[in-house]
């Protein structure tokens, strides 16, 4: 069975995001073993945050993220410089990687300050949901839905129209 790990910096705190994510996590379970890992966001004082303070916070978060990536997993962080793909493109990425012997995928959603250069450098594929900016909780819900959609496409399900 396919394995998917979703590493998120920060927690869901709105019940409507939690409910939506729980629904897609349940649906994904029919196609893959899904594990969601929530890591704490490194505290940064927004008022006086210098670029070096933000950089240090991102580096610490990056070390924690990379320590949680399963060995041999295809690493796909979400970042602004990532490639935008249609749903069918994400399905194709997962299918072609699986045919090449990858059975585990790790998606990463960073903190409100983004992701460290180390995480981006370790990426096998960088993904962007849109040119627009979304709250991280909404990005999690959208990513889970798109993972479910991609798995549905690859299974020939009628979910994708």
N, C-alpha and C positions, 0 to 999 in steps of 0.2 A: 504494500500500500504506500502511496505517496505520503511524504511527510512535509508539513508546512509549519514553520515557526514564524510568529509575528512578534518582533521586539519593538516595544513602544516606550519612549521616555515620557513619563507622565501617566496619570490615571484618568479613567473616565469618571466624571463627577456629576454629569447630568443624566437623570434617569432615562430620558428618551434616547440618548446615545447608547447607554448600557443595554436597553431593550433591543435596539436595532442590531447592535454588535452581537448580542446573545443569539438572536435569530439567525444571523448569517454564520456564526460559529457552528450552530446546530446543523444548518444545511451543508456546510463544508464537510462536516463529519461523515456524510454519506459518501464522500469521494476521497477524503484524505484525513490523516491524523493531524489535527491542528493543535498547536501549543501557543498560547499567548503569554509573553513575558513582559511585565511592566517594570520598568526601572525608574527610580526617582530622578527628577530633574535636579541638577546641581543648582543650589540657590545662588542667584545673582541679583544684587541690588540694582533695579532698573534705573533709578535716579542717577547714580554715579558710575554706571557700568562702563569701564573703559574697554577698548577692544582687547587688551591683554587679559583682563579679567574674564571676559566672555570666552576668549580663546582657551584659557585654562579650564574653564567649566566644560567647554566642548571636548577638550582632550580627556578629561576625567570621564565624562559620559561615554566617549568613544572607546576607551579602554574597557569599560563595563559592558558596552554593547558587544565588542569583538570577543570578549570572554564568554559570552552566551551563545555565539553562533556555533551550531553543531558542525563537527568536522565533516568535510566533504560536501557541505551544503552550498548551493548556488546562492550567493549573497546579492540581494536586490534592495538597496536603500532607496527611499523616496527623497528626492532633492530637486531643487529648481533647475539644476543643469542636466537633469535626467531626460531620457527620451520619452516623449509622449507617444503612447500606442493606443490604437483602438482596442476594444474588447477582444476582437479576433486576433489582434497582434499579441496580446498577453497570453491568450490561449495557445497561440503558435509557439511563443517563447517557452512556455511550460512543456508543451508536447515535444518540441525538438530537443530540449534539454533532457527530458525523460528518455527519449530515444537514444540519446548520447550517453545514457547511463546515470544521469543525475536523478536521484529519487527523493531528494530533500531540497526545499527552497526556504530561504530565510528572507523575509521582508522586514525592513527597518523604518520606523517613523521616529525622527529625532525630536529634540526639545523645541521650544519656541525660538531658540537661537539657531536652530538647524542641526547640522551634523559635523563632526570633526573631519579634517582632511584625511585622517587615518582610515575612517570608515569608508569614505568615498574612494580612497585608493585601493581598498581591499575588495571593492564591489566587482562582481562579475558583470552586472548590468545595472545602470542607474535608471530609475523610473520617475517620471513626473506625471501627476494626475491631471495637471492643467497649468496654464500660465497664470491662472488666478491663485490667490492665496486663500487657504481654508484654515479654520481652527483645527488643531491636531485631533481633537475628538471626532470631528466630522470627517477628517481625512481617514481616520481608522475605519469608520463605518463605510465610507466609500471604497476603501481598499478591500475590505472584507467582502463587500458586494461584488467587486470586480474579480476577486479571486474565485468566488462562487460561480460567477458568470463564466469565467474562463474554463473552470472545471466542467461546468454544464455543457459548454460548447464542445469540449473535447470528448465528452461522453455521448454527444448527440442528443442531449435533452432538449425539450421544447421551451425551456426557460428563456433562452436568448431569441429575440425576435428580430 
